[in-house]
Amino acid sequence: MNNQRTIAKKRFRILAFFMDFIIFIAIGWVIAYLTDSLYDDGFGFELSGLPALLMFCIGFFLWPISEAIFGQTIGKRFFDLKVVSDNLKPIGFGQAFARFFLGFVDYCFLAGIIVAAFNKHNKRIGDLVANTVVIKYKYSS
Protein backbone atom coordinates (compact mmCIF):
# COMPACT_ATOMS: atom_id res chain seq x y z
CA MET A 1 0.00 0.00 0.00
CA ASN A 2 1.20 3.47 -0.83
CA ASN A 3 0.15 6.91 0.37
CA GLN A 4 1.02 9.64 -2.11
CA ARG A 5 1.03 13.22 -0.83
CA THR A 6 1.81 16.39 -2.76
CA ILE A 7 0.88 20.02 -2.23
CA ALA A 8 -2.60 20.70 -3.66
CA LYS A 9 -2.75 22.95 -6.69
CA LYS A 10 -4.56 26.26 -6.30
CA ARG A 11 -7.07 25.49 -9.04
CA PHE A 12 -8.27 22.33 -7.25
CA ARG A 13 -8.53 24.18 -3.94
CA ILE A 14 -10.64 26.88 -5.63
CA LEU A 15 -12.85 24.29 -7.35
CA ALA A 16 -13.34 22.45 -4.03
CA PHE A 17 -14.33 25.71 -2.35
CA PHE A 18 -16.89 26.49 -5.07
CA MET A 19 -18.30 22.98 -4.83
CA ASP A 20 -18.75 23.37 -1.05
CA PHE A 21 -20.29 26.81 -1.53
CA ILE A 22 -22.77 25.53 -4.14
CA ILE A 23 -23.77 22.70 -1.78
CA PHE A 24 -24.26 25.25 1.02
CA ILE A 25 -26.42 27.52 -1.18
CA ALA A 26 -28.45 24.53 -2.45
CA ILE A 27 -29.20 23.52 1.14
CA GLY A 28 -30.21 27.13 1.84
CA TRP A 29 -32.55 27.08 -1.15
CA VAL A 30 -34.21 23.90 0.12
CA ILE A 31 -34.62 25.38 3.61
CA ALA A 32 -35.99 28.61 2.10
CA TYR A 33 -38.42 26.64 -0.06
CA LEU A 34 -39.63 24.60 2.92
CA THR A 35 -40.05 27.72 5.08
CA ASP A 36 -41.57 29.86 2.31
CA SER A 37 -38.63 32.27 2.42
CA LEU A 38 -37.86 32.43 -1.31
CA TYR A 39 -38.03 35.78 -3.06
CA ASP A 40 -40.94 36.17 -5.46
CA ASP A 41 -38.62 35.95 -8.47
CA GLY A 42 -37.23 32.63 -7.17
CA PHE A 43 -33.61 33.78 -7.52
CA GLY A 44 -32.88 34.42 -3.87
CA PHE A 45 -33.99 33.86 -0.34
CA GLU A 46 -33.88 35.43 3.07
CA LEU A 47 -33.71 33.33 6.18
CA SER A 48 -34.29 34.50 9.73
CA GLY A 49 -34.91 32.89 13.08
CA LEU A 50 -34.63 29.10 13.31
CA PRO A 51 -34.00 28.55 9.56
CA ALA A 52 -31.09 31.02 9.71
CA LEU A 53 -29.69 29.27 12.78
CA LEU A 54 -29.98 25.95 10.96
CA MET A 55 -28.01 27.36 8.00
CA PHE A 56 -25.37 28.69 10.39
CA CYS A 57 -24.99 25.23 11.95
CA ILE A 58 -24.83 23.56 8.55
CA GLY A 59 -22.08 26.00 7.51
CA PHE A 60 -20.11 25.04 10.60
CA PHE A 61 -20.51 21.36 9.80
CA LEU A 62 -19.61 21.77 6.13
CA TRP A 63 -16.37 23.64 6.81
CA PRO A 64 -14.52 23.66 10.14
CA ILE A 65 -16.11 20.66 11.82
CA SER A 66 -15.80 18.35 8.81
CA GLU A 67 -12.18 19.47 8.31
CA ALA A 68 -11.40 18.87 12.00
CA ILE A 69 -12.99 15.40 12.00
CA PHE A 70 -12.23 14.14 8.49
CA GLY A 71 -9.56 16.56 7.25
CA GLN A 72 -11.79 17.37 4.30
CA THR A 73 -14.99 19.00 3.20
CA ILE A 74 -17.23 17.41 0.57
CA GLY A 75 -15.54 19.48 -2.14
CA LYS A 76 -12.05 18.57 -0.94
CA ARG A 77 -13.00 14.90 -0.84
CA PHE A 78 -14.29 15.09 -4.42
CA PHE A 79 -10.93 16.49 -5.57
CA ASP A 80 -8.84 14.17 -3.30
CA LEU A 81 -7.63 17.06 -1.14
CA LYS A 82 -6.98 16.96 2.57
CA VAL A 83 -6.06 19.57 5.18
CA VAL A 84 -3.18 18.51 7.42
CA SER A 85 -0.82 20.18 9.86
CA ASP A 86 2.53 21.36 8.54
CA ASN A 87 4.02 18.12 9.91
CA LEU A 88 1.44 16.15 7.79
CA LYS A 89 -0.50 15.02 10.90
CA PRO A 90 -4.32 15.45 11.16
CA ILE A 91 -5.49 18.93 12.14
CA GLY A 92 -7.36 19.75 15.33
CA PHE A 93 -10.49 21.79 15.97
CA GLY A 94 -8.46 24.93 16.79
CA GLN A 95 -6.66 24.79 13.47
CA ALA A 96 -9.89 24.10 11.58
CA PHE A 97 -11.66 27.07 13.19
CA ALA A 98 -8.67 29.38 12.60
CA ARG A 99 -8.72 28.44 8.90
CA PHE A 100 -12.50 28.95 8.76
CA PHE A 101 -12.61 32.38 10.38
CA LEU A 102 -9.64 33.68 8.40
CA GLY A 103 -11.34 32.33 5.28
CA PHE A 104 -13.62 35.36 5.39
CA VAL A 105 -10.59 37.60 4.85
CA ASP A 106 -9.09 35.21 2.32
CA TYR A 107 -12.19 34.94 0.14
CA CYS A 108 -13.86 38.31 0.59
CA PHE A 109 -10.82 40.38 -0.25
CA LEU A 110 -9.12 37.74 -2.45
CA ALA A 111 -6.15 38.13 -0.14
CA GLY A 112 -5.84 34.37 0.24
CA ILE A 113 -5.42 33.84 -3.49
CA ILE A 114 -2.81 36.59 -3.68
CA VAL A 115 -0.88 35.21 -0.68
CA ALA A 116 -1.13 31.63 -2.03
CA ALA A 117 0.19 32.78 -5.42
CA PHE A 118 3.46 33.80 -3.79
CA ASN A 119 3.75 30.87 -1.37
CA LYS A 120 5.55 27.69 -2.47
CA HIS A 121 3.03 25.54 -0.56
CA ASN A 122 -0.01 27.41 -1.94
CA LYS A 123 -1.00 28.48 1.58
CA ARG A 124 -3.62 31.14 2.10
CA ILE A 125 -3.64 33.37 5.19
CA GLY A 126 -5.74 30.88 7.17
CA ASP A 127 -3.20 28.12 6.46
CA LEU A 128 -0.27 30.30 7.49
CA VAL A 129 -1.88 31.24 10.82
CA ALA A 130 -3.16 27.70 11.57
CA ASN A 131 0.07 25.97 10.46
CA THR A 132 -1.80 23.83 7.96
CA VAL A 133 -1.32 22.80 4.36
CA VAL A 134 -3.73 21.32 1.82
CA ILE A 135 -2.38 18.25 0.10
CA LYS A 136 -3.44 16.10 -2.80
CA TYR A 137 -4.09 12.83 -1.04
CA LYS A 138 -4.45 9.71 -3.10
CA TYR A 139 -4.57 6.34 -1.39
CA SER A 140 -3.64 3.50 -3.67
CA SER A 141 -2.77 -0.14 -3.20
Salt bridges, closest charged atoms under 4 A:
GLU67 OE2 - LYS76 NZ 2.79
GLU67 OE1 - ARG99 NH1 2.66
ASP80 OD2 - LYS138 NZ 3.25
ASP86 OD1 - LYS123 NZ 2.50
ASP106 OD2 - ARG124 NH1 2.33
ASP127 OD2 - ARG13 NH2 2.70
ASP127 OD1 - ARG99 NE 2.65
